[in-house]
Amino acid sequence: MPRPTIPRLSPERIRRIGLEIIDTDGLEALSMRRLAERLGVRAASLYNHVSTKEDLLHEIADGVMTAVDVSGFEVDWTTGLRTWARSYRAALIAHPNLVPFLAYGPARRETALRRADAVHGGLTEAGWPQRYATMIGASTKYLVVGSAMGSFSSGFPDDAALYDDRFPHLSRAHLLREHAAEIDADSFELALAALINGLQKQYRELGSNATPKE
């Protein structure tokens, strides 16, 4: 009789199925035992490809970061920020359950560190002092991660009677949930535009100084 087919394991397949579990059931749902069951193998087989669950999470997170586009910095720093922020947000929104893990920073993840290096390099090469480049990267990340962590608009109940006379300035808040995706996206763009506009003013002021402070 033919031998039973044993599913082939590969790092790519392990990461893909691991991400599917996180996307469907949340970050805490991922375990080596559950992952092995989904892959149709014994848990011990996974350790030939990944040492720990923590290492696997870093590999999954690094894979998600490949969707983040930093090529805009080759044009100019404002294009770079817009492209980076929008693609970063899109990558996080596609995998919201992974956002809390990604929010801690790049750690030792190769792709994430390369993206951070490109952002910092793009800003400093444009003339931003090192300290400002660090703060701009942090500020943009706060905006992106905050936007991806949850929906502002979806948090309002759609019961019009709830607001009545007690909350007169929220008389149309019951409509927010229906248009949540659009409002949240537009709100992100508004905040991003405000950030970049403010930075452009700061950039001009720094440029007018003979010796800007680091």
Contacts in CASP RR format, 6 or more apart in sequence:
PFRMAT RR
TARGET T0000
AUTHOR 0000-0000-0000
METHOD contacts of the structure
MODEL  1
MPRPTIPRLSPERIRRIGLEIIDTDGLEALSMRRLAERLGVRAASLYNHV
STKEDLLHEIADGVMTAVDVSGFEVDWTTGLRTWARSYRAALIAHPNLVP
FLAYGPARRETALRRADAVHGGLTEAGWPQRYATMIGASTKYLVVGSAMG
SFSSGFPDDAALYDDRFPHLSRAHLLREHAAEIDADSFELALAALINGLQ
KQYRELGSNATPKE
6 41 0 8 1.000
7 39 0 8 1.000
7 40 0 8 1.000
7 41 0 8 1.000
9 39 0 8 1.000
9 41 0 8 1.000
9 45 0 8 1.000
9 46 0 8 1.000
9 48 0 8 1.000
9 49 0 8 1.000
10 49 0 8 1.000
11 49 0 8 1.000
11 50 0 8 1.000
11 59 0 8 1.000
13 39 0 8 1.000
14 35 0 8 1.000
14 39 0 8 1.000
14 46 0 8 1.000
14 49 0 8 1.000
14 50 0 8 1.000
14 56 0 8 1.000
15 56 0 8 1.000
15 59 0 8 1.000
15 60 0 8 1.000
15 63 0 8 1.000
17 35 0 8 1.000
17 38 0 8 1.000
17 39 0 8 1.000
18 30 0 8 1.000
18 35 0 8 1.000
18 38 0 8 1.000
18 56 0 8 1.000
18 60 0 8 1.000
19 60 0 8 1.000
19 64 0 8 1.000
19 95 0 8 1.000
19 98 0 8 1.000
20 38 0 8 1.000
21 29 0 8 1.000
21 30 0 8 1.000
21 34 0 8 1.000
21 35 0 8 1.000
21 38 0 8 1.000
22 29 0 8 1.000
22 30 0 8 1.000
22 60 0 8 1.000
22 95 0 8 1.000
22 97 0 8 1.000
22 98 0 8 1.000
23 95 0 8 1.000
23 97 0 8 1.000
23 98 0 8 1.000
26 97 0 8 1.000
27 97 0 8 1.000
27 98 0 8 1.000
27 100 0 8 1.000
27 101 0 8 1.000
30 53 0 8 1.000
30 56 0 8 1.000
30 57 0 8 1.000
31 53 0 8 1.000
32 43 0 8 1.000
32 46 0 8 1.000
32 47 0 8 1.000
32 53 0 8 1.000
32 56 0 8 1.000
33 43 0 8 1.000
35 43 0 8 1.000
35 46 0 8 1.000
35 56 0 8 1.000
36 42 0 8 1.000
36 43 0 8 1.000
36 45 0 8 1.000
36 46 0 8 1.000
39 46 0 8 1.000
50 56 0 8 1.000
50 59 0 8 1.000
57 101 0 8 1.000
58 107 0 8 1.000
58 108 0 8 1.000
58 109 0 8 1.000
60 98 0 8 1.000
61 98 0 8 1.000
61 101 0 8 1.000
61 102 0 8 1.000
61 109 0 8 1.000
61 112 0 8 1.000
62 109 0 8 1.000
62 110 0 8 1.000
62 111 0 8 1.000
62 112 0 8 1.000
63 111 0 8 1.000
64 91 0 8 1.000
64 92 0 8 1.000
64 94 0 8 1.000
64 95 0 8 1.000
64 98 0 8 1.000
64 102 0 8 1.000
65 91 0 8 1.000
65 102 0 8 1.000
65 109 0 8 1.000
65 111 0 8 1.000
65 112 0 8 1.000
65 115 0 8 1.000
66 111 0 8 1.000
67 87 0 8 1.000
67 90 0 8 1.000
67 91 0 8 1.000
67 94 0 8 1.000
68 84 0 8 1.000
68 87 0 8 1.000
68 88 0 8 1.000
68 91 0 8 1.000
68 115 0 8 1.000
69 83 0 8 1.000
69 84 0 8 1.000
69 87 0 8 1.000
70 80 0 8 1.000
70 83 0 8 1.000
70 84 0 8 1.000
70 115 0 8 1.000
70 118 0 8 1.000
70 119 0 8 1.000
71 80 0 8 1.000
71 83 0 8 1.000
72 79 0 8 1.000
72 80 0 8 1.000
72 82 0 8 1.000
72 83 0 8 1.000
72 84 0 8 1.000
73 79 0 8 1.000
73 80 0 8 1.000
73 83 0 8 1.000
73 84 0 8 1.000
73 118 0 8 1.000
73 119 0 8 1.000
73 121 0 8 1.000
73 122 0 8 1.000
73 123 0 8 1.000
73 125 0 8 1.000
73 126 0 8 1.000
76 126 0 8 1.000
77 122 0 8 1.000
77 123 0 8 1.000
77 126 0 8 1.000
77 128 0 8 1.000
77 203 0 8 1.000
78 196 0 8 1.000
78 199 0 8 1.000
78 200 0 8 1.000
80 119 0 8 1.000
80 122 0 8 1.000
81 136 0 8 1.000
81 140 0 8 1.000
81 192 0 8 1.000
81 195 0 8 1.000
81 196 0 8 1.000
81 199 0 8 1.000
82 192 0 8 1.000
82 196 0 8 1.000
84 115 0 8 1.000
84 119 0 8 1.000
84 140 0 8 1.000
85 140 0 8 1.000
85 143 0 8 1.000
85 144 0 8 1.000
85 192 0 8 1.000
86 192 0 8 1.000
88 140 0 8 1.000
88 141 0 8 1.000
88 144 0 8 1.000
89 144 0 8 1.000
89 147 0 8 1.000
89 148 0 8 1.000
89 188 0 8 1.000
92 98 0 8 1.000
92 99 0 8 1.000
92 102 0 8 1.000
92 144 0 8 1.000
92 145 0 8 1.000
92 148 0 8 1.000
93 148 0 8 1.000
96 148 0 8 1.000
96 149 0 8 1.000
96 150 0 8 1.000
99 145 0 8 1.000
99 148 0 8 1.000
99 149 0 8 1.000
100 149 0 8 1.000
102 145 0 8 1.000
103 145 0 8 1.000
103 149 0 8 1.000
105 112 0 8 1.000
106 112 0 8 1.000
106 113 0 8 1.000
106 115 0 8 1.000
106 116 0 8 1.000
119 133 0 8 1.000
119 137 0 8 1.000
119 140 0 8 1.000
120 133 0 8 1.000
120 134 0 8 1.000
120 137 0 8 1.000
121 133 0 8 1.000
122 133 0 8 1.000
123 132 0 8 1.000
123 133 0 8 1.000
123 136 0 8 1.000
123 137 0 8 1.000
124 130 0 8 1.000
124 133 0 8 1.000
128 136 0 8 1.000
128 203 0 8 1.000
128 206 0 8 1.000
129 206 0 8 1.000
129 212 0 8 1.000
129 213 0 8 1.000
129 214 0 8 1.000
130 214 0 8 1.000
131 213 0 8 1.000
131 214 0 8 1.000
132 202 0 8 1.000
132 206 0 8 1.000
136 199 0 8 1.000
139 195 0 8 1.000
140 195 0 8 1.000
143 188 0 8 1.000
143 191 0 8 1.000
143 192 0 8 1.000
143 195 0 8 1.000
147 184 0 8 1.000
147 187 0 8 1.000
147 188 0 8 1.000
147 191 0 8 1.000
151 180 0 8 1.000
151 181 0 8 1.000
151 184 0 8 1.000
152 183 0 8 1.000
152 184 0 8 1.000
152 187 0 8 1.000
153 176 0 8 1.000
153 177 0 8 1.000
153 179 0 8 1.000
153 180 0 8 1.000
153 183 0 8 1.000
153 184 0 8 1.000
153 187 0 8 1.000
154 176 0 8 1.000
154 177 0 8 1.000
154 180 0 8 1.000
154 184 0 8 1.000
155 176 0 8 1.000
155 177 0 8 1.000
156 170 0 8 1.000
156 173 0 8 1.000
156 174 0 8 1.000
156 176 0 8 1.000
156 177 0 8 1.000
157 174 0 8 1.000
157 177 0 8 1.000
158 174 0 8 1.000
158 175 0 8 1.000
158 176 0 8 1.000
158 177 0 8 1.000
158 178 0 8 1.000
159 174 0 8 1.000
160 174 0 8 1.000
162 174 0 8 1.000
163 170 0 8 1.000
163 171 0 8 1.000
163 173 0 8 1.000
163 174 0 8 1.000
167 173 0 8 1.000
176 183 0 8 1.000
206 212 0 8 1.000
END
